Amino acid sequence: MDRYERIIALHRVLQAARRPVTVARLQDELGCSRATVYRDLAFLRDGLMAPLIGDGEAGFSYDKAEAERFELPGLWLNSEELHALLAAQQLLSKSSGGMLSSALAPLQSRVEKLLDAHSGGKTWPVERVRVIPHRGRHMDEHAFRIVASSVLERRKLAFDYRARSTDEKTRRTVSPQRLTHYRDNWYVDAWDEEKQGLRSFSIDRISAARFADGAARDVADDELNAHLAGSYGIFSGAPKGWATIVFSAKAARWVADEHWHSQQQGRFLADGRYELKVPYSVPRELLMDVLHYGGDAEIVEPRTLREQMRAMLQLAISNYGS
């Protein structure tokens, strides 16, 4: 444990302690010598102006009157936390086509400087943290920033929107409620001021995003959940039915570890196959998920869903006719 980590650990021990902490305990907590504990205590008190009181016999603690107001200056993280933060930064910057890379560049620079302080002169192999987006959609980084800011700052938002289903372009003024990341795409759930209702907008279909006058209307969480949960298919919303899907023994090793729905029910069959039962709202989305497994999956019931799958497969086969 280097000095940065010892100071963080020392601060956290003193902050959490209800009574003075002995030097012997601090040695155990920090994994260092008695002399090092005293040097770190002196630096915490004199260098960082911590409200430290006590002595080596009775133990050390923070002055209760000042403890709540004291925090370590700047960004103090141990090496494990820095590594996790750097990995998270890579994830955010690479997701959705790297649209956040420029926005997060200053943060990455700060994190790398902090890592350098722990490195002892070596270079951290950042390239060993790989994030490979899966079919992510391209979107305008400026539009995303405006949308995100309007959600967090509770400001009304105006934008042009081109619906994917009809290709119709409309102008919208909304009170944004939530940002939602779903299947490698970002959505903004919002109260549409003209339609007077809750809607979900795919951010990759938004252009000319700008702040509108006025504060955003706040919609209660219960109302948001009730109106918007169903927008994302099988994963939430009031279910229209339950589907039973049986997977081959080969696919079972993967499916048994997958999360399809919070209420899913799964069991291994005697022959090694896996039976999964899930509630669903949007049949097409569930069908597409099952198609992902090809011949290793079979919809057993309901019959209507089974017939829909048959029709989809027949249509697909017809595309390969002679």
C-alpha positions as CSV (number, residue, x, y, z in Angstrom):
1,M,0.0,0.0,0.0
2,D,1.5,3.3,-1.1
3,R,1.2,6.7,0.7
4,Y,-1.9,7.8,-1.3
5,E,-3.7,4.6,-0.4
6,R,-2.6,4.8,3.3
7,I,-3.9,8.4,3.6
8,I,-7.3,7.3,2.1
9,A,-7.5,4.3,4.4
10,L,-6.4,6.3,7.4
11,H,-9.1,9.0,6.7
12,R,-11.8,6.4,6.2
13,V,-10.9,4.6,9.5
14,L,-10.9,7.8,11.5
15,Q,-14.1,9.0,9.8
16,A,-16.0,5.8,10.7
17,A,-14.6,5.3,14.2
18,R,-16.9,6.1,17.1
19,R,-14.0,6.2,19.6
20,P,-10.3,7.0,19.4
21,V,-8.3,4.5,17.3
22,T,-5.0,3.2,18.7
23,V,-1.7,3.3,16.8
24,A,-1.6,-0.5,17.0
25,R,-4.9,-0.8,15.2
26,L,-3.8,1.7,12.6
27,Q,-0.7,-0.3,11.9
28,D,-2.9,-3.4,11.2
29,E,-5.3,-1.4,9.0
30,L,-2.5,0.3,7.0
31,G,0.0,-2.6,7.0
32,C,2.9,-0.4,8.0
33,S,5.3,0.4,10.8
34,R,4.5,2.6,13.9
35,A,6.8,5.3,12.6
36,T,5.0,5.4,9.2
37,V,1.6,5.7,11.0
38,Y,2.9,8.7,12.9
39,R,4.2,10.3,9.7
40,D,0.9,9.8,8.0
41,L,-1.0,11.2,10.9
42,A,1.2,14.3,10.9
43,F,0.7,14.8,7.2
44,L,-3.1,14.4,7.6
45,R,-3.2,16.9,10.4
46,D,-0.6,19.5,9.2
47,G,-0.6,19.0,5.4
48,L,-4.3,18.4,4.8
49,M,-5.6,20.3,7.8
50,A,-7.6,17.4,9.1
51,P,-9.4,18.0,12.5
52,L,-7.2,15.3,14.1
53,I,-7.0,15.1,17.9
54,G,-5.5,12.6,20.4
55,D,-2.2,11.0,21.2
56,G,-0.3,7.7,21.0
57,E,-1.6,6.4,24.3
58,A,-5.3,7.2,24.1
59,G,-5.6,6.9,20.4
60,F,-6.5,9.3,17.6
61,S,-9.8,10.5,16.3
62,Y,-11.5,13.4,14.4
63,D,-12.9,16.3,16.4
64,K,-16.7,15.6,16.2
65,A,-17.5,19.2,15.7
66,E,-15.4,19.4,12.6
67,A,-15.4,15.9,11.2
68,E,-18.5,16.2,9.1
69,R,-17.1,19.3,7.3
70,F,-13.7,17.8,6.5
71,E,-13.0,15.9,3.3
72,L,-9.8,15.0,1.6
73,P,-9.0,17.7,-1.0
74,G,-9.3,16.9,-4.7
75,L,-9.9,13.4,-6.1
76,W,-8.4,10.9,-3.7
77,L,-8.8,7.3,-4.9
78,N,-6.9,4.1,-4.2
79,S,-5.3,2.2,-7.2
80,E,-8.2,-0.3,-7.4
81,E,-10.7,2.5,-7.6
82,L,-8.7,4.3,-10.2
83,H,-8.4,1.2,-12.3
84,A,-12.2,0.7,-12.1
85,L,-12.8,4.3,-13.0
86,L,-10.4,4.1,-16.0
87,A,-12.3,0.9,-17.2
88,A,-15.6,2.7,-16.8
89,Q,-14.3,5.7,-18.8
90,Q,-13.3,3.3,-21.6
91,L,-16.8,1.7,-21.5
92,L,-18.5,5.1,-21.7
93,S,-16.3,6.5,-24.4
94,K,-16.5,3.5,-26.6
95,S,-20.2,2.8,-26.2
96,S,-22.5,4.2,-28.8
97,G,-19.7,4.7,-31.3
98,G,-17.5,6.7,-28.9
99,M,-19.8,9.7,-28.8
100,L,-18.6,10.6,-25.3
101,S,-14.9,10.3,-26.0
102,S,-14.3,14.0,-26.4
103,A,-16.5,14.9,-23.4
104,L,-14.6,12.4,-21.2
105,A,-11.1,13.3,-22.4
106,P,-10.4,15.7,-19.5
107,L,-11.5,13.1,-17.1
108,Q,-9.3,10.5,-18.7
109,S,-6.4,12.9,-18.5
110,R,-7.0,13.5,-14.8
111,V,-7.3,9.8,-14.1
112,E,-4.1,9.0,-16.0
113,K,-2.2,11.6,-14.0
114,L,-3.5,10.1,-10.8
115,L,-2.4,6.6,-12.0
116,D,1.0,8.0,-12.8
117,A,1.4,9.0,-9.2
118,H,0.9,5.4,-8.3
119,S,2.8,3.9,-11.1
120,G,6.4,4.4,-10.0
121,G,7.4,5.4,-13.5
122,K,5.6,2.7,-15.5
123,T,3.0,3.2,-18.1
124,W,-0.5,1.8,-17.6
125,P,-1.6,-0.4,-20.6
126,V,-4.9,1.3,-21.1
127,E,-5.3,-0.4,-24.5
128,R,-5.8,-3.7,-22.6
129,V,-9.2,-2.5,-21.6
130,R,-11.3,-3.3,-24.7
131,V,-14.9,-2.3,-25.3
132,I,-16.5,-3.5,-28.6
133,P,-19.9,-2.0,-29.2
134,H,-22.5,-4.4,-30.6
135,R,-24.6,-2.9,-33.4
136,G,-24.6,0.5,-31.8
137,R,-26.2,3.3,-33.7
138,H,-24.5,6.5,-34.7
139,M,-25.7,9.6,-33.0
140,D,-24.8,13.3,-32.8
141,E,-22.6,13.9,-29.8
142,H,-23.8,17.5,-29.5
143,A,-27.5,16.3,-29.4
144,F,-26.7,13.8,-26.7
145,R,-25.0,16.4,-24.5
146,I,-28.0,18.8,-24.9
147,V,-30.5,16.0,-24.1
148,A,-28.4,14.7,-21.1
149,S,-28.0,18.3,-19.7
150,S,-31.7,19.0,-20.1
151,V,-32.6,15.8,-18.1
152,L,-30.1,16.5,-15.3
153,E,-30.8,20.3,-15.1
154,R,-34.6,19.8,-15.4
155,R,-35.0,22.1,-18.4
156,K,-37.4,21.9,-21.3
157,L,-36.0,20.6,-24.5
158,A,-36.8,21.3,-28.2
159,F,-35.6,19.3,-31.2
160,D,-36.5,17.9,-34.6
161,Y,-37.4,14.3,-34.7
162,R,-37.6,11.9,-37.6
163,A,-39.5,8.8,-36.7
164,R,-37.9,5.5,-37.8
165,S,-41.2,3.8,-38.6
166,T,-42.7,6.5,-40.9
167,D,-39.6,8.7,-41.6
168,E,-41.9,11.7,-40.8
169,K,-40.1,14.7,-39.4
170,T,-41.7,16.7,-36.6
171,R,-40.7,19.4,-34.2
172,R,-41.1,18.6,-30.5
173,T,-40.9,20.5,-27.3
174,V,-40.7,18.2,-24.3
175,S,-40.1,18.0,-20.5
176,P,-37.4,15.3,-20.4
177,Q,-37.7,12.8,-17.6
178,R,-35.1,10.0,-17.9
179,L,-32.2,8.8,-20.1
180,T,-32.5,5.2,-20.9
181,H,-29.7,3.0,-22.4
182,Y,-31.2,-0.1,-24.0
183,R,-29.6,-2.6,-26.4
184,D,-26.7,-0.3,-27.4
185,N,-29.0,2.7,-28.0
186,W,-29.9,5.7,-25.9
187,Y,-33.5,7.0,-25.5
188,V,-35.0,10.0,-23.7
189,D,-38.3,9.4,-21.9
190,A,-40.2,12.7,-21.9
191,W,-43.5,14.5,-21.5
192,D,-44.5,15.8,-24.9
193,E,-45.9,19.3,-24.4
194,E,-48.0,19.3,-27.6
195,K,-49.3,15.7,-27.3
196,Q,-49.8,16.1,-23.6
197,G,-48.5,12.6,-22.9
198,L,-45.4,10.5,-22.2
199,R,-43.3,9.5,-25.1
200,S,-39.9,7.8,-25.7
201,F,-37.5,9.2,-28.3
202,S,-34.5,7.5,-29.8
203,I,-31.7,10.0,-29.5
204,D,-30.1,8.9,-32.7
205,R,-33.2,10.3,-34.5
206,I,-32.9,13.7,-32.8
207,S,-31.4,16.7,-34.6
208,A,-31.2,20.4,-33.9
209,A,-31.5,19.8,-30.1
210,R,-31.7,22.9,-28.0
211,F,-32.8,24.2,-24.6
212,A,-36.4,25.6,-24.6
213,D,-37.7,28.2,-22.2
214,G,-39.0,27.1,-18.9
215,A,-38.4,24.4,-16.4
216,A,-39.2,20.8,-17.2
217,R,-42.4,19.4,-15.8
218,D,-41.8,16.5,-13.3
219,V,-43.8,13.4,-13.8
220,A,-44.1,11.0,-10.8
221,D,-42.0,7.8,-10.9
222,D,-45.1,5.6,-10.7
223,E,-46.7,7.3,-13.7
224,L,-43.4,7.1,-15.6
225,N,-43.1,3.4,-14.9
226,A,-46.7,2.7,-15.8
227,H,-46.6,4.6,-19.1
228,L,-43.1,4.1,-20.3
229,A,-42.1,0.6,-19.0
230,G,-43.9,-1.1,-21.9
231,S,-41.9,0.8,-24.5
232,Y,-39.0,-1.6,-24.3
233,G,-40.8,-4.9,-25.0
234,I,-40.4,-8.0,-23.1
235,F,-38.2,-6.6,-20.3
236,S,-40.9,-4.5,-18.6
237,G,-44.5,-3.3,-18.8
238,A,-47.7,-5.1,-18.4
239,P,-47.2,-8.5,-20.0
240,K,-49.6,-9.7,-22.7
241,G,-48.8,-13.3,-22.1
242,W,-46.3,-15.9,-21.0
243,A,-44.0,-17.7,-23.4
244,T,-42.4,-21.1,-22.9
245,I,-39.2,-21.7,-24.8
246,V,-37.1,-24.9,-24.8
247,F,-33.4,-24.7,-25.7
248,S,-31.1,-27.5,-26.7
249,A,-28.7,-29.0,-24.2
250,K,-25.8,-27.1,-26.0
251,A,-27.6,-23.7,-25.8
252,A,-28.7,-24.4,-22.2
253,R,-25.2,-23.6,-20.9
254,W,-25.6,-20.0,-22.1
255,V,-29.4,-19.5,-21.6
256,A,-29.3,-20.6,-18.0
257,D,-27.0,-17.7,-17.1
258,E,-29.0,-15.1,-19.1
259,H,-31.4,-12.5,-17.6
260,W,-34.4,-12.1,-19.9
261,H,-36.9,-10.8,-17.4
262,S,-37.2,-10.2,-13.7
263,Q,-40.0,-12.8,-13.4
264,Q,-38.5,-15.4,-15.6
265,Q,-38.7,-19.1,-14.6
266,G,-36.2,-21.6,-15.8
267,R,-35.3,-25.3,-15.2
268,F,-33.2,-28.0,-16.7
269,L,-35.1,-30.9,-18.2
270,A,-34.1,-34.5,-17.7
271,D,-32.4,-34.7,-21.2
272,G,-30.2,-31.7,-20.5
273,R,-32.4,-29.2,-22.4
274,Y,-33.4,-25.9,-20.7
275,E,-37.0,-24.7,-20.4
276,L,-37.5,-20.9,-20.0
277,K,-40.7,-19.2,-19.2
278,V,-41.0,-15.4,-19.6
279,P,-43.8,-12.8,-19.7
280,Y,-43.7,-10.6,-22.8
281,S,-45.3,-7.4,-24.0
282,V,-44.0,-7.1,-27.6
283,P,-44.1,-10.4,-29.5
284,R,-41.7,-9.3,-32.3
285,E,-38.9,-8.5,-29.9
286,L,-39.2,-11.8,-28.1
287,L,-39.3,-13.6,-31.5
288,M,-36.1,-11.9,-32.6
289,D,-34.4,-12.9,-29.3
290,V,-35.4,-16.5,-29.9
291,L,-34.3,-16.4,-33.5
292,H,-30.8,-15.6,-32.2
293,Y,-30.5,-19.2,-31.2
294,G,-31.7,-20.6,-34.5
295,G,-32.3,-24.4,-34.4
296,D,-31.3,-24.6,-30.7
297,A,-34.6,-22.9,-29.6
298,E,-38.2,-23.8,-29.9
299,I,-41.3,-21.9,-28.8
300,V,-43.6,-24.4,-27.2
301,E,-46.4,-22.1,-26.2
302,P,-48.6,-20.0,-26.6
303,R,-49.7,-21.4,-29.9
304,T,-50.2,-17.9,-31.4
305,L,-46.6,-17.0,-30.7
306,R,-45.5,-20.4,-32.1
307,E,-47.4,-19.7,-35.3
308,Q,-45.9,-16.2,-35.6
309,M,-42.4,-17.8,-35.4
310,R,-43.3,-20.3,-38.1
311,A,-44.5,-17.5,-40.3
312,M,-41.3,-15.5,-39.8
313,L,-39.1,-18.6,-40.5
314,Q,-41.1,-19.4,-43.7
315,L,-40.7,-15.8,-44.9
316,A,-37.0,-16.0,-44.2
317,I,-36.7,-19.2,-46.1
318,S,-38.6,-17.7,-49.1
319,N,-35.8,-15.1,-49.5
320,Y,-33.5,-18.0,-50.3
321,G,-35.7,-19.7,-52.9
322,S,-34.3,-20.6,-56.3
